[in-house]
Amino acid sequence: MKRPYTGRFFEKLVGKILYLMPEAAIGVDVLVGFPGETDASFELTRRLLEDLPVAYLHVFPFSPRKGTPAYHFTKKVPTAEVRERCRVMRMMGDRKKLEFYKRFVGKPLEVIIEDRKHLPEGYHMGTSANYIPVLVEKADCQKRSLAPVKLVVEKVGTDLRVFGKPV
């Protein structure tokens, strides 16, 4: 795709960010199925991302756009293969997100309380500074305020839920 950097450069950059900001939530956009992507090149990308301590992946399949050079590329990856590669990457992304959230279980974290509808009874919705969405037990939490909470992570079916108890 003519990116002006290598996997090694990206790996070092992620390491530097986490050295300077250990609690940072680093997300990675992952384009799957770009024309000419071989099994070997996909595997290199998969291994690189597997080894990186990132918080989440945003995975999306290549789709040709008129007016771009790639629109006319001929080495298209079969649709079924693109779907499978997306599935593999999304599963990895779910696992990485869970691992990231678990790093903060039991630790105090400030969460900004937001005004959202359709929440379970007895909870406010909030987001931490490092983008962890948290269902906070209602207590003295006021909307649009910072609330110190301790996190509890639960996996419910295919959903990942993070709960916070006010401290």
Secondary structure, 3 states (H helix, E strand, C coil): CCCCCCHHHHHHHHHHHHHHCCCCCCEEEEEECCCCCCHHHHHHHHHHHHHCCCCEEEEEECCCCCCCHHHHCCCCCCHHHHHHHHHHHHHHHHHHHHHHHHCCECCEEEEEEECCCCCCCCEEEEEECCCCEEEEECCCCCCCCEEEEEEEEEEECCEEEEEEEEC
